[in-house]
Amino acid sequence: MTSGSKAGGLAGVVVGETQVSTVGQAGHGLTYRGYSIEDLSSHSTFEEVAYLLIHDQLPNASQLADYKAELVSMRALPAALKTMLEQIPADAHRWMSSEPGALLSAPWSQRVASAAKRGSPTA
């Protein structure tokens, strides 16, 4: 070992393989689908990066508009979940709302998972 070099850690250890991202390629940095995280964070929106991760490419204007519309369509809470959450006292511990909320949102989550399997933009 030469003076000034680091020893230990996970340097050089492959912990998994993915086509989505690279970490420390050429000794530094993070990339998503070949784009540096610095470029994406400076020049892209959340929706553009999410689209990139799912579809292997950045969206054009039309694709981005369609993707945003799809995301908006999935934002609403199911009526039963919203009603149940509104009944929880404001001073209740946060676990009181998170556990029942998770249970009641399961059918909605299954809808999102089904969309993912179909290759929907929300996947």
C-alpha positions in Angstrom: 0.0 0.0 0.0 1.4 3.4 -0.9 1.4 6.3 1.4 -1.9 8.4 1.2 -4.0 5.6 -0.2 -7.1 4.3 1.7 -7.5 0.7 2.8 -10.7 -1.1 3.7 -14.3 -0.2 2.9 -16.0 -1.7 -0.1 -13.8 -0.2 -2.8 -13.7 -2.6 -5.7 -16.4 -4.9 -4.3 -19.3 -5.6 -6.8 -22.5 -5.7 -4.7 -24.9 -6.0 -7.6 -25.4 -5.3 -11.3 -27.9 -3.0 -12.9 -28.4 -1.1 -16.1 -30.2 1.8 -14.3 -27.3 3.4 -12.5 -23.6 3.4 -11.8 -21.8 4.5 -8.7 -18.1 5.4 -8.6 -17.5 4.6 -12.2 -14.1 6.0 -13.1 -13.6 6.5 -9.4 -16.4 8.9 -8.6 -19.9 10.0 -9.3 -23.4 8.7 -9.8 -25.2 8.2 -13.1 -28.7 7.2 -14.0 -29.0 5.6 -17.5 -25.7 7.2 -18.4 -26.6 10.8 -17.3 -24.7 12.3 -14.4 -26.7 13.0 -11.3 -25.3 16.6 -11.4 -26.7 17.2 -14.9 -30.1 15.6 -14.1 -30.5 17.6 -10.9 -29.6 20.8 -12.6 -31.5 20.4 -15.8 -34.3 17.9 -15.3 -37.5 17.7 -13.4 -38.5 14.9 -11.0 -40.9 13.6 -13.6 -38.3 13.6 -16.4 -35.9 11.6 -14.2 -38.6 9.2 -13.2 -39.5 8.7 -16.9 -35.8 8.1 -17.6 -35.5 5.5 -15.0 -38.6 3.6 -16.3 -38.2 4.0 -20.0 -34.4 4.2 -20.5 -34.5 7.6 -22.1 -35.5 11.2 -21.3 -39.0 12.0 -22.5 -39.8 14.4 -25.4 -42.4 17.1 -24.7 -45.3 14.9 -25.7 -44.2 12.0 -23.7 -43.6 14.2 -20.7 -47.1 15.7 -20.9 -48.6 12.3 -21.1 -46.6 11.0 -18.2 -47.5 14.0 -16.0 -51.2 13.5 -16.8 -50.9 9.8 -15.9 -49.2 10.7 -12.6 -51.9 13.3 -11.8 -54.6 10.7 -12.4 -53.1 8.5 -9.8 -52.8 11.2 -7.0 -56.3 11.1 -5.6 -56.8 9.1 -2.4 -59.6 6.5 -2.5 -62.7 8.0 -0.9 -62.9 5.4 1.9 -59.3 6.1 2.8 -59.8 9.9 2.8 -62.9 9.6 5.0 -61.1 7.3 7.5 -58.1 9.6 7.7 -60.3 12.7 8.3 -61.8 11.0 11.3 -58.5 10.6 13.1 -58.0 13.4 15.8 -55.5 16.0 14.9 -53.5 15.3 18.1 -53.3 11.5 17.5 -50.0 9.9 17.3 -48.9 9.7 13.6 -48.9 5.8 13.8 -52.6 6.0 14.3 -53.0 7.3 10.7 -50.2 5.6 9.0 -51.1 1.9 9.7 -54.8 2.1 8.8 -53.9 4.2 5.9 -51.5 1.6 4.6 -54.0 -1.1 5.0 -56.8 0.8 3.3 -54.6 1.9 0.4 -53.6 -1.7 -0.5 -56.2 -2.0 -3.3 -54.9 1.3 -4.7 -51.3 0.1 -4.5 -52.3 -3.1 -6.4 -53.7 -0.8 -9.2 -50.3 0.9 -9.4 -48.5 -2.5 -9.4 -50.8 -3.7 -12.2 -49.9 -0.6 -14.2 -46.3 -1.3 -13.7 -46.7 -4.8 -15.1 -48.5 -3.5 -18.1 -45.6 -1.0 -18.8 -47.7 2.0 -18.0 -45.8 5.3 -17.6 -46.7 5.2 -13.9 -44.9 1.9 -13.5 
